[in-house]
Amino acid sequence: MSGADAGTMLALVHGGAPGLDGLRVVRTARPEAGAGRVLVSIDYAGLNRHELFTALRRDGSEPDQILGADAVGRIVDATDGRRADSPVPGERVLLDPTLNWPERAIVPEHPDILGGRAPGTFAEYVTVPEANVHLAPAHLTGPEAGALGLGAVTAYRALFSVGGLAAGEHVLIPGIGSGVGLLALDLAVAAGARVSVTSRSAEKREFALARGADAAMASDEIESAELAPVDLVIDTVGAASVPAALGRLRPGGRLVTLGATTGAEIGLSLRRLFFAQVAILGTSVGSAEEFRSMLEFVREHRIRPVIDAVHPLESAAAVIRASADGRSLGKTVFRMPGAADTEGVHS
């Protein structure tokens, strides 16, 4: 279907039906660069839970929305008056998926993400603000670069900006196996932390140990396992893990929550918090400042996202429906028509 009309492009959109039934791949109008915006030809775009949740909360009556937050590609067009240090047409670029959040300390009421209200990256082309375009780390393959952005900046903010991680501290990551969880593991290990993980899957536990985790246990063993006191919990699971994880925190420890895949409501004794003087902190995505810091860290430590599978964009609707059970190990990535051959599966 690619190349049928120079003025159109292939894209995954949601609309016309509620939930996952509203996903479909269509040919739609190709965007153009505008004032302060660049046009990027996308090669690879990573799938996040963000896209699944976006589809599930739409009722189908809204206008078609192009999904997708992550992408790597090349600039094909830009307007005049750009910064001297900006990437130029032809260079491989990585997109910062968060819009209108320049500084970490000034948190917007609702962080806006590509593929939310703005057109997303599951398409052959996208236009984004110039400030959201960065040179892609040279050590990453195309699929790895396409899977990095949202998960890595989310994990970086959770660990360092919000969680205050220091070298030598003990981090617990429940439910290891998701893209953001594995990136949090990699970032924490690179920062000199000790890391323990949990998962229902023996394969995922073994994979985490091979990747640098110090301990791995079944998800239902958090309360009973022999485990040193934990300084910091990074939790994407929600109701199924937070109560037990809180019980493993040392006095003065911190729990950072950034997801609720098993539910958002928990019962909690306030005495459990104030007697142990522990903190529960929330975070979501990250600022432009943190995205730049994350890229520097990724380059320095040669962090590489784990890729579960690479699929053509044409199959994206079916792939997202099948991924709802969350059983993948690492990130799913969509390849745009004309992109380079796939690389980096389970790297």
Residue pairs with C-beta under 8 A, 6 or more apart in sequence:
1 10
1 27
1 314
1 337
2 10
2 124
2 336
2 337
2 338
3 337
3 338
4 27
5 27
6 30
7 29
7 30
8 27
8 28
8 29
8 30
9 27
9 28
9 29
9 30
9 123
9 124
9 125
10 25
10 26
10 27
10 123
10 124
10 313
10 314
10 336
10 337
11 25
11 26
11 27
11 28
11 66
11 122
11 123
11 124
11 313
12 23
12 24
12 25
12 66
12 67
12 68
12 122
12 123
12 313
12 316
12 317
12 320
12 334
13 23
13 24
13 25
13 26
13 28
13 64
13 65
13 66
13 67
14 22
14 23
14 54
14 55
14 58
14 64
14 65
14 67
15 22
15 58
15 60
15 62
15 63
15 64
15 65
16 22
16 24
16 60
16 64
17 60
18 58
18 59
18 60
19 55
19 56
19 58
19 60
20 52
20 55
20 56
20 320
20 321
20 324
21 60
22 55
22 58
22 60
23 55
23 67
23 316
23 317
23 320
23 321
24 317
25 313
25 314
25 316
25 317
26 64
28 64
28 66
28 123
30 124
30 125
31 39
31 119
31 125
31 126
31 127
32 39
32 77
32 127
33 39
33 77
33 78
33 79
33 127
34 79
34 127
35 79
36 79
36 129
36 130
37 78
37 79
37 127
37 128
37 129
37 130
38 75
38 77
38 78
38 79
38 82
38 127
38 128
38 130
38 133
39 75
39 76
39 77
39 78
39 125
39 126
39 127
40 71
40 73
40 74
40 75
40 76
40 93
40 95
40 125
40 126
40 127
40 128
40 133
41 73
41 74
41 75
41 76
41 124
41 125
41 336
42 71
42 72
42 73
42 121
42 123
42 124
42 125
42 126
42 336
42 339
43 71
43 72
43 73
43 74
43 142
43 146
43 335
43 336
43 339
43 340
44 71
44 72
44 73
44 142
44 143
44 145
44 146
44 147
44 310
44 333
44 334
44 335
44 336
44 339
45 68
45 70
45 71
45 72
45 121
45 122
45 146
45 313
45 333
45 334
45 336
46 70
46 71
46 143
46 146
46 147
46 148
46 149
46 150
46 151
46 179
46 305
46 331
46 332
46 333
46 334
47 68
47 70
47 319
47 320
47 323
47 331
47 332
47 333
47 334
48 69
48 70
48 150
48 151
48 179
48 180
48 331
49 178
49 259
49 261
49 326
50 69
50 113
50 115
50 116
50 150
51 67
51 68
51 69
51 115
51 120
51 122
51 320
52 320
52 323
52 324
54 65
54 67
54 115
54 116
55 67
55 320
58 65
65 115
65 119
65 120
66 115
66 119
66 120
66 121
66 122
66 123
66 126
67 115
67 120
67 122
68 114
68 115
68 120
68 121
68 122
68 123
68 334
69 97
69 113
69 114
69 115
69 116
69 120
69 121
69 149
69 150
70 95
70 97
70 121
70 146
70 147
70 148
70 149
70 150
70 151
71 94
71 95
71 114
71 121
71 126
71 146
71 149
72 92
72 93
72 94
72 95
72 136
72 140
72 142
72 145
72 146
72 148
73 92
73 93
73 95
73 336
74 89
74 90
74 91
74 92
74 93
75 87
75 88
75 89
75 90
75 91
75 93
75 133
76 89
76 125
77 89
78 86
78 88
78 89
78 130
82 130
83 130
86 130
86 133
87 93
87 133
87 134
87 135
91 135
92 135
92 136
92 145
93 133
93 134
93 135
93 136
94 133
94 134
94 135
94 136
94 137
94 145
94 148
94 149
94 295
95 114
95 121
95 126
95 128
95 132
95 133
95 134
95 149
96 131
96 132
96 133
96 134
96 149
96 153
96 288
96 291
97 113
97 114
97 115
97 121
97 132
97 149
97 150
97 153
97 285
98 111
98 112
98 113
98 132
98 150
98 153
98 285
98 286
98 287
98 288
98 291
99 111
99 112
99 113
99 114
99 118
99 129
99 132
100 108
100 112
101 107
101 108
101 111
101 112
101 285
101 286
101 287
101 288
102 131
102 287
102 288
102 289
103 287
103 288
103 289
104 157
104 161
104 286
104 287
104 289
104 290
106 287
107 287
111 284
111 285
112 118
113 150
113 285
114 120
114 121
114 126
114 128
115 121
115 122
119 126
119 127
120 126
122 313
122 316
122 334
123 313
123 336
124 313
124 336
124 337
124 338
131 288
132 288
134 291
134 292
134 295
136 145
137 145
137 148
137 295
137 298
137 299
138 299
139 299
139 302
139 304
140 148
140 304
140 305
140 344
141 343
141 344
141 347
142 339
142 340
142 342
142 343
142 344
143 307
143 310
143 333
143 335
143 342
143 343
143 344
143 345
144 304
144 305
144 307
144 343
144 344
144 347
146 333
146 334
147 179
147 305
147 307
147 330
147 331
147 333
148 183
148 298
148 305
149 291
150 180
150 285
151 178
151 179
151 180
151 183
151 305
151 331
152 183
152 187
152 294
152 298
152 303
152 305
153 285
153 286
153 290
153 291
153 294
154 180
154 258
154 283
154 284
154 285
154 286
155 180
155 181
155 183
155 184
155 187
155 234
156 187
156 286
156 290
156 293
156 294
156 297
157 283
157 285
157 286
157 287
157 290
158 184
158 234
158 256
158 258
158 283
159 165
159 171
159 184
159 187
159 188
159 191
159 232
159 234
159 256
160 191
160 293
161 283
161 286
161 290
162 256
162 281
162 282
162 283
163 232
163 234
163 254
163 256
163 281
164 232
164 254
165 171
165 188
165 191
165 193
165 231
165 232
166 193
167 191
167 192
167 193
168 192
168 193
168 194
169 193
169 194
169 231
169 232
170 193
170 194
170 195
170 196
170 228
170 229
170 230
170 231
170 232
171 184
171 188
171 193
171 194
171 195
171 196
171 230
171 231
171 232
171 233
171 234
172 195
172 196
172 197
172 198
172 222
172 227
172 230
172 232
172 233
172 234
172 245
172 248
173 181
173 184
173 185
173 188
173 195
173 196
173 197
173 198
173 233
173 234
173 235
174 197
174 198
174 219
174 222
174 233
174 235
174 236
174 237
174 241
174 245
175 181
175 198
175 199
175 219
175 235
175 236
175 237
175 241
175 261
176 182
176 185
176 197
176 198
176 199
176 204
176 205
176 208
176 213
176 216
177 199
177 201
177 204
177 207
177 208
177 328
177 329
177 330
178 236
178 326
178 328
179 305
179 306
179 330
179 331
180 236
180 258
180 259
181 197
181 234
181 236
182 208
182 211
182 305
182 306
182 330
183 303
183 305
184 234
185 195
185 197
185 208
185 211
185 212
185 213
186 211
186 212
186 301
186 303
186 304
187 297
187 301
187 303
188 195
188 234
189 195
189 211
189 212
189 213
190 297
190 301
190 303
193 232
194 214
194 228
195 212
195 213
195 214
195 215
196 213
196 214
196 215
196 216
196 217
196 227
196 230
197 205
197 208
197 213
197 215
197 216
197 217
198 205
198 216
198 217
198 218
198 219
198 221
198 222
198 241
199 205
199 208
199 216
199 218
199 219
200 218
200 219
200 220
201 327
203 329
204 329
205 216
205 217
205 218
206 216
207 329
208 216
209 215
209 216
211 306
215 225
215 227
217 225
217 227
219 240
219 241
222 241
222 244
222 245
222 247
222 248
223 244
223 247
223 248
227 248
229 248
229 249
229 250
229 253
230 245
230 248
230 249
230 250
230 253
231 249
231 250
231 253
231 254
232 253
232 254
232 255
232 256
233 245
233 246
233 248
233 249
233 253
233 254
233 255
233 256
234 256
234 258
235 241
235 242
235 245
235 255
235 256
235 257
235 258
235 259
236 258
236 259
236 261
237 259
237 260
237 261
237 262
238 257
238 259
238 260
238 261
238 262
238 263
238 264
238 266
239 260
239 262
239 263
239 264
239 265
239 266
240 262
240 263
241 262
242 255
242 257
242 266
243 266
243 267
243 268
245 255
246 255
246 268
246 272
246 278
246 280
247 272
249 255
249 276
249 278
251 276
251 277
251 278
252 276
252 277
252 278
253 276
253 278
253 279
254 278
254 279
254 280
254 281
255 278
255 279
255 280
255 281
256 281
256 282
256 283
257 280
257 281
257 282
257 283
258 282
258 283
258 284
261 326
272 278
273 280
286 294
297 303
304 344
304 347
305 330
305 331
305 347
306 329
306 330
306 331
306 346
306 347
307 330
307 331
307 333
307 344
307 345
307 346
307 347
308 328
308 329
308 330
308 331
308 332
308 345
308 346
309 328
309 332
309 333
309 345
310 332
310 333
310 334
310 335
310 342
310 344
310 345
311 319
311 332
311 333
311 334
311 335
312 334
312 335
312 337
313 334
313 335
313 336
313 337
314 337
316 334
319 332
319 334
323 332
329 346
330 346
333 342
335 342
